[in-house]
Amino acid sequence: MDEDGLWNSLLCSNSLKVVCSYVRGSDVTFILITKSMTWTEAQSHCRVNYTDLTSVRNMTENQKVQELIPAGERVWIGLFRDSWKWSDGSSSSFRHWVPGQPDGGNQLCVAADFYYSGQWRNLPCAIRRAFICYSTPTTKQVFRLKFHTQDSSLDPNDPAVMEDTLKKLKQKLKDQGLGDNIKLSWRKQPDGKVFHKEEKKKKKKTKKDEL
């Protein structure tokens, strides 16, 4: 960002002063770091010492950041452009490139180079290399679900109904902070059905009823 509050795209290897943000609840404080760094160094510094490189979410925050910029200078903020994605679809601003990488062309995949302490370099995807997999620990839980409905025509074993129910359950679990990696499925009974109508229990006769 310039001293006039306007944004410019620059090479991340440029060395600029930095504006970090410190977030506490709904309160955000902006801090000018007068030491010049690359964008990646700035991000690491802000994350270690504050919350992160500053995010500018509206004109009011843009004005607050602008007021910190020394005359005639630019500072790093947290916005960046990068097309690299992880194979599991997740996104991250963490980068660990070998100096001079990535170098473009048709080299669209990334390898860790352990001659450079595991730093990354981009290579053609057709090259054969050893690879590292990962797995995440999983827990399996079984829940019993009971339908209560006034609509007698609703069939809980209808595939469309079961799919819609799973979507709603998954969203409810996500709202409770359980993340996106939840997998839900129905357990079928020996007859191939998931749900069975619960038989009403007959009321036991008491001595009072018999009189």
N, C-alpha and C positions, 0 to 999 in steps of 0.2 A: 504494500500500500504506500502511495506517495503522501507527502505532507498536505496535499489538497484533498485527501480522503479517497482518491480514485485508485483503482486496482490495476496492476500490470502483471503480465506473466513473464517470468524470468527463468533462466536456467537454475536448477536447484543447487548447482555447484557454486553459484555466486555467494559472496560473503556480505551479509547485511546484519543490522541490528534486529532485535526480535521483540515481539509483543506476546507474552504468555498470558493465559487466563487462569484464575484460581476460582473454582466453583465451590460454593458452600450452600447447599439447598437451592433456593431460587436466586441467590445473590451471586453475581459474577463480578470479579475484580480484574482489571487489566493491568499488567505490569510490564514496563519497558525494560528490556535487557540491553545494556549499552555495548556489550561485547559482540563483535561481528562473528557470524557463523554461517555455515551452509544451511539449507532448509532442513536436511536430515539431522544435523547437529542441533539445530534449534528445536526441532520436535523432541529429541531425546532430552535436552536440557529442561524443557518445559514440563515434560512428563515426570522427570525425576524430582524437580523442585517445586512444581505447582500442580496444575491439573493437565494442561495440554497447550499446544499452540492455539492462539485465540481463534474462535469461530465468531464471525460477524453475522448476526441473524436479522438485524434490522438497521434502519438509518440512525437510531439513537445510539446503538453500540458502535456503528461506524464512526459517528462523531466523537465518541469517547476515545476510541483508538487513535483517531486523527489528532486529537489534542496532545497525545503523548509523543508524536513523531517530531524529532528535531528538525529545524529548518533546513531545507535543501536535501533531505535524506529520504530513503525508503526503508521499510521494515518488513520482515516476514510475518505473514499471517498463516492460518492453518489450511487454507484452500489449496488443493493440488490436483493435477490432471495426470492420470496414469491408467493405461489400458490393461496392465497385468492383473490377472485373476488367479486364484487358487483353484485346483482341480475339483475340490468339493463344493465350489460355488461361493465360498466365503470371501469377504473382502477385508483388506488390512492395509494400513498405510506404512507398515514396517517394511524397510528395504535394507538389503545387506550386499550390495553389488561390489564386485572387484572394481577398482578404479578404472574408468574408461568403458565400463559396461553399464547398460546394454548397448551394443553397437549396431543395432538395426538389421536391415536386410531381411532374409527369410529365416532368421534364427529366432523362432517363436516359442521355444521351450527353455526351461531354466534348470541348470545343474549347480550343485554346491561343489566348489573347488577346494579340496582340502589341502592343496598346496598354498592356498590363501586363507587358511584358518576357517574354511567353510563358507567363505564369501561366494556370491553368486555370479554366474556368467550365463549369457543366453547362447543357445546352440540350436542347430536344426533338429526338429523333433524326430527325424529318421535315424539319428545316431543312436547306437546301442550303448547303454550304460547300466551299471549296477543301480539299484534303486532302493529307496527306503519307504516302507509302508507304515501306517499307524492305525491303531484301533482305539476306540474309546470304551471304557467300562460301561456295561449296561446292567440294568436291574429289570427284572420282570415281575410285574404285579398283576393279580387277577382281581377284577372288580365284579360285583353282582349288581346288575341294573334292573330296576323295576319300572315299568311303564304305567302311568296313570293317565287315562284319557277319557274324555266324554264322547269322543267320536268312535262309535262302535265299528265303523267301516275301516278304521285305520289298522293296517296289518303291520306289526312291528318287524315281521320277517320279510317284508317287501324290500328288495335290494336298494331301492331309491331311499326308503325311509332309514335303513341301516346306515347308508353312506352319509346322509344328511346328519344323522345322530352322531356319527364319528367326528364329522367336521366340527359340530358344536361342542363336543366334549374336548377335542383337541384345542380349540380356541379358548375354552374355559381354563384348561390347564396352563396354556401359554399366558393368559391374563394373570395367573397366580405365580408367574415367574419361572416356569419349568423349561423354557427354551423351545427351540424349533426342532430338536432332534427326537421328539416324542413319536413313537410308532404305536398306533392302536389297531387292534383287529378283534373280530368277533370269534368266540370259541363255539363251534357247533356241537350240538348234542348228538348221541348215536343215531337219531332219526334224521339227521341233516339239518334240523332247525336250530336256531339260536334262542328264540323266545318261546315260552309255553305259557298258556293261560293258567293263572293260579286258581286252583279250586277253592271255593269259599268253604271255610270250616263250618260244620253244623254246630249250632248252639246246643250245648248240653242242657238237658232238662234239669231243673232244680225241684226240690220238694214243693216250693211255692207254686211252680208252674203246674204241678200235678193235682193240686188242690182245686 
